[in-house]
Amino acid sequence: DTDLAWREWGTLKEQFSAFSFSEMNTITLPGVEETREGFLYWVPGDRLQADLARLIDEGYEVLPESITVEVLNGCGVSGVAASLAELLAAEGFNVVRSGNADHFDYARTEVLASSKALAKARTVLLSLPGAVVRQRPGPEADVDVTVIVGKDFADKNAENNDGD
């Protein structure tokens, strides 16, 4: 049953005639069925609700838990890579390791990924305002995304901790 009049159906058909299902993004959220006030709903878990809200609000294409990340200290501040790794893990990313970068002269935080993983890099970037995305040089890595913590993040982190 429907409460749409036949003219409304025609208008609806016109509005969707140019719609391309091949360009539509879909995700399946695990959850449970719940009946509320006589209506059946699909209710995702709390964390997944946050992911869905973020997807809608911020537009990321890949869910954080499907992205493997390594975090490297590129500024020389002790413990900064481990701190950021904890923050990203709390956001749902699959952080596999943290350590030191090849040098400690990175002024800005960088998010590195292969050309095949740029959508994943953009998702990580949403959690790191001010960071830059770069295509990873060289051979494929064993992680989707490498985050190199720059002086900018260390400075922001120090400012935030000073206010506590």
SVG drawing of the C-alpha trace seen along z (x, -y; Angstrom):
<svg xmlns="http://www.w3.org/2000/svg" viewBox="-4 -26 71 34">
<polyline fill="none" stroke="black" stroke-width="0.4" points="0.0,0.0 1.0,-3.6 -0.4,-7.0 1.1,-8.5 -1.3,-9.7 -0.7,-8.5 0.6,-12.0 3.1,-11.9 4.3,-8.5 4.9,-10.1 6.9,-12.9 8.9,-10.5 9.7,-8.4 11.0,-11.5 13.2,-12.4 14.8,-9.0 15.0,-8.5 18.5,-9.9 19.7,-8.1 22.6,-5.7 22.7,-2.8 26.2,-2.0 27.4,-5.3 25.6,-4.7 27.7,-4.0 26.4,-1.3 27.5,0.2 26.0,3.0 26.1,2.3 25.9,5.2 23.1,4.6 19.8,5.9 16.2,5.6 14.1,3.7 10.4,2.8 9.7,-0.6 6.1,-2.0 5.0,0.7 7.7,0.0 10.6,2.3 14.0,0.7 17.6,1.9 19.7,0.6 23.5,0.7 25.8,0.8 26.8,-2.5 30.2,-2.6 28.7,-1.8 26.2,-4.6 29.1,-7.0 30.8,-5.6 27.6,-6.0 27.1,-9.6 30.7,-10.4 30.2,-8.8 27.2,-11.0 28.6,-14.2 32.2,-13.9 32.0,-11.7 34.6,-9.0 34.4,-6.1 36.1,-3.4 35.3,-2.4 38.3,-2.9 38.3,0.7 39.1,2.0 42.3,-0.2 45.7,1.0 47.8,-1.9 51.4,-2.4 52.3,-5.5 55.9,-6.8 57.5,-9.6 58.8,-12.1 59.5,-15.0 61.7,-13.5 59.3,-14.1 59.4,-11.0 56.1,-9.1 54.3,-11.1 53.8,-8.2 52.5,-5.9 50.0,-8.7 48.7,-9.2 48.5,-5.4 46.3,-5.2 44.1,-8.0 43.7,-6.4 42.9,-3.0 40.2,-4.7 38.8,-6.1 38.5,-2.5 41.6,-2.2 43.5,1.1 46.9,-0.3 49.5,2.4 52.6,0.7 54.3,-2.6 57.9,-3.5 60.4,-6.1 60.4,-7.6 63.6,-7.8 64.3,-11.2 62.9,-13.7 62.6,-16.8 59.0,-16.5 57.3,-19.9 53.8,-18.6 52.1,-15.4 51.9,-13.2 49.5,-10.5 51.1,-8.2 49.4,-5.6 49.7,-3.9 47.5,-5.1 45.3,-2.0 44.7,-3.1 44.1,-6.8 40.4,-6.5 41.8,-4.8 44.2,-7.7 41.4,-10.2 39.5,-8.4 42.6,-8.7 43.0,-12.3 39.6,-13.1 41.0,-12.2 44.1,-14.4 43.1,-18.0 46.0,-19.8 47.8,-16.7 48.7,-16.3 48.2,-13.2 51.0,-12.0 51.3,-9.1 53.7,-6.6 56.9,-6.2 58.6,-2.9 57.2,0.6 53.9,1.6 53.9,1.6 52.4,4.2 50.0,1.6 47.4,-0.5 48.4,-3.8 51.5,-5.2 51.2,-8.3 54.3,-10.2 53.8,-12.5 55.2,-16.0 56.2,-18.9 52.7,-20.4 51.0,-17.5 53.5,-17.4 53.0,-21.2 49.2,-20.9 49.4,-17.9 51.7,-19.8 49.3,-22.8 46.3,-20.6 48.2,-18.9 49.3,-22.3 45.6,-23.2 44.8,-20.2"/>
</svg>
